[in-house]
Amino acid sequence: MAKRGNPQGDNPTENELEILKAVYWEPRIGLRIYDQVVVQTDNEVVLAPASLYTSLKRLHSLGWLEMLPEEEDGRKLYLATDLGRQKVNEMAEWMRWQVRQIEALQKKASRWDGAVHSVSRPLPVPPRPVHEEKQRDESIPLRPGRQT
């Protein structure tokens, strides 16, 4: 997945959305978030540690993620807030809407399929003419000094 998102912070990037999904109901430490993102995306998204922790800080600053009290060994636990879960649900609904739009376009395109193909097909290329051996026109005099 490409790293895209709204620079104003209105929507999470694709990586941030995966992180929010990883901590939707279950608090996790950073390493377990990384592992869950890899599993839930079938190895399509692999976060670098710096990218993961930068995203965690941003999600926390937006109020979409909370840091729970540290574990005994000092590792921080992260969990999606109600606002973060709401954002995941909004993004899921937006994606469903996008799918419906694409399906509607495909349905419309299938009705026009014959017309579209008749217009979009390239015109056949006529066969190249066979060049005949050019005969010299005897009525045109040769330049002085040329033979044949």
C-alpha positions in Angstrom: 0.0 0.0 0.0 1.2 3.4 -0.8 1.6 6.0 1.9 -1.1 8.6 1.2 -3.2 10.7 3.5 -4.7 14.0 4.0 -2.0 16.5 5.1 -4.6 18.4 7.2 -4.9 15.3 9.4 -8.6 14.7 8.6 -7.9 11.1 7.5 -5.3 8.6 8.5 -2.7 7.4 5.9 -3.1 3.8 4.8 -0.3 2.8 7.3 -2.1 4.6 10.1 -5.4 3.0 9.2 -3.7 -0.4 9.5 -2.2 0.5 12.9 -5.7 1.6 14.1 -7.1 -1.7 12.9 -4.4 -3.5 14.8 -5.3 -1.9 18.1 -9.1 -1.5 17.5 -10.1 -3.6 20.6 -6.9 -5.1 21.9 -4.1 -3.0 23.4 -0.7 -3.9 22.0 2.9 -2.9 22.3 4.7 -1.5 19.3 6.3 -4.8 18.2 2.9 -6.6 18.5 1.3 -3.8 16.4 4.0 -4.3 13.8 3.3 -8.1 13.8 -0.4 -7.6 13.5 -0.2 -5.2 10.6 2.0 -7.7 8.7 -0.6 -10.5 9.4 -3.7 -8.5 8.6 -2.3 -7.2 5.4 -0.8 -10.5 4.3 2.7 -9.0 4.2 1.6 -6.2 2.0 2.4 -3.5 4.6 5.7 -3.8 6.5 6.4 -0.8 8.6 9.8 0.4 9.5 10.2 1.0 13.2 10.7 4.8 12.8 7.6 5.0 10.6 5.6 2.9 13.1 6.5 5.1 16.1 6.1 8.3 14.1 2.6 7.2 13.2 1.8 6.1 16.8 2.7 9.6 18.0 0.6 11.3 15.3 -2.4 9.1 16.0 -2.1 9.8 19.7 -1.8 13.6 19.0 -5.0 13.4 16.9 -6.8 11.6 19.8 -7.3 8.4 17.7 -5.0 6.4 19.9 -4.4 6.3 23.6 -1.2 5.2 25.4 -2.1 3.0 28.4 0.0 2.8 31.5 3.3 1.1 30.8 3.8 -2.6 31.4 6.2 -3.7 34.1 9.1 -3.9 31.7 8.5 -0.2 30.6 6.9 -0.9 27.2 4.0 1.3 26.2 0.6 -0.2 25.3 -1.5 1.4 22.6 -5.3 1.2 22.0 -7.6 2.9 19.6 -9.9 5.5 21.3 -13.6 5.7 20.5 -12.7 8.5 18.1 -10.1 6.3 16.5 -12.6 3.4 16.1 -15.1 5.9 14.7 -12.5 7.0 12.1 -11.8 3.4 11.1 -15.6 2.8 10.7 -15.9 6.0 8.6 -13.0 4.9 6.4 -14.6 1.5 5.9 -17.9 3.1 4.9 -16.1 5.4 2.5 -14.4 2.4 0.9 -17.7 0.6 0.6 -19.1 3.7 -1.1 -16.1 3.7 -3.5 -16.8 0.0 -4.4 -20.4 0.8 -5.1 -19.4 3.7 -7.3 -17.0 1.5 -9.3 -19.6 -1.3 -9.6 -22.1 1.3 -11.0 -19.5 2.5 -13.5 -18.8 -1.1 -14.6 -22.5 -1.8 -15.0 -22.9 1.3 -17.1 -19.9 0.5 -19.1 -21.2 -3.0 -19.8 -24.3 -1.5 -21.4 -22.1 0.6 -23.7 -19.6 -2.2 -24.3 -20.5 -2.7 -28.0 -20.5 1.0 -28.8 -17.3 1.7 -26.9 -15.4 -1.1 -28.6 -16.6 -0.1 -32.1 -15.2 3.4 -31.4 -12.1 2.4 -29.5 -10.9 -0.3 -31.9 -8.1 0.9 -34.0 -8.8 1.2 -37.7 -7.4 -1.5 -39.9 -4.1 -0.5 -41.5 -4.3 -0.9 -45.3 -1.7 -3.2 -46.8 1.4 -1.5 -48.0 1.5 -1.0 -51.7 3.9 -3.1 -53.6 6.5 -0.8 -55.1 7.0 -1.5 -58.8 10.3 -1.0 -60.4 10.3 2.6 -61.6 10.9 3.0 -65.3 12.7 5.9 -66.5 10.5 8.3 -68.5 12.4 8.6 -71.8 10.7 11.9 -72.5 12.6 13.6 -69.7 16.2 14.3 -70.8 19.0 13.3 -68.6 21.1 15.9 -67.0 24.2 16.5 -69.1 27.0 14.1 -68.2 24.6 11.3 -66.9 24.2 8.1 -68.7 21.0 5.9 -68.4 
